[in-house]
Amino acid sequence: MTNDVVLVDAHDVQIGVCDKRLAHLGTGKRHRAFSVHLIDSGGRHLLQRRAAGKMLWPGFWSNACCSHPAPGETVLDAASRRLREELGICASCRFLYSFEYHARFGSIGAEHEFCHVLIAQSDALVYPAAQEVSEIQWWTRAEISAQLSEAQGQFTPWFRMEWRRLLSEHPSFDVPALQI
């Protein structure tokens, strides 16, 4: 796969292609991304701690899988590919919503993403790729909300934004409702 990301305008229309690292330097260039929330049949959410080698937010907790579609690749195809590459699982994803955000990581760089938020369900064993993920944990919604309320909790900014919206717009989100 290419190391390029798709640059987009405020409506997610492609306006170019850029090296992934360059897209995250400085204030960042707006690019297409996705974020997968993986839920098991018991209603628990898989969270991952980002690997120490990640350029932005290393060691921070986030949702199961976040990445970028390659040029010419659909968001759903990219999400399925990255679930296999990062976590070693096959799961179908369903679109929930999209949003744009901008978050700086000190002087190192920034995320400026038009992010498509997806949901998937799986009870498969997870085999995290060490270069991407340092740790995984299955948590209930209540456990995640409690962790997020702690001042010292290290969570990625996009996960915090997505979690608030999931709770407000999908308060009774449970596995039987998924029907994936």
C-alpha positions, 0 to 999 in steps of 0.5 A, a space after each residue: 500500500 502507498 504511504 499517501 493520504 487523500 487531501 480533501 476539502 471541507 466536503 470530503 471532496 478529493 483535492 490532492 494526495 500527500 505523503 502521510 508524514 507531511 500531512 501531519 507536520 506543522 498544523 497538518 493538511 486536511 485529509 480523509 481518515 476513518 475511525 472504527 469502534 469495535 464492539 463484542 457481543 457482550 457490548 464491550 468496546 475494544 480500545 488500543 494504546 497507541 504504540 510508543 513509536 507513533 509520531 502523534 499521541 504515542 502511548 495514548 488510548 484510542 478506539 480500536 482502529 484509526 487510519 487513512 484510506 489510500 488514494 482510490 480506496 473506499 473508506 469501508 475497504 480501508 477500514 477492513 484492511 486496517 482491522 486485519 493489519 492492526 488487529 488481525 481480525 476480519 469484521 464488516 464495518 458500518 458507517 455512523 457519521 463524519 466530522 472534521 477536527 483539528 488537534 495539535 500534538 505539541 510542536 511535533 505536528 497535528 491531525 486535521 482530518 475529515 474523519 468517517 466514524 464506523 462501527 463493527 462487531 466481532 468476538 474474534 481473538 485480537 492479534 495487535 501489530 506491535 508497530 501500531 498497538 502496544 496494548 488492548 483492553 475490552 471496556 464497557 461504556 461505563 468503564 470508558 466514561 469513567 476513565 475519560 473523566 479522570 484528569 490523568 487519562 491519556 486518550 486521543 482527542 478524536 476518541 474523546 470527541 467521538 465518544 461524546 457523540 456516540 453517547 449522545 446520539 447512540 445512547 442505547 447502542 448495543 450489539 443486537 442493534 448492529 445487525 452487521 
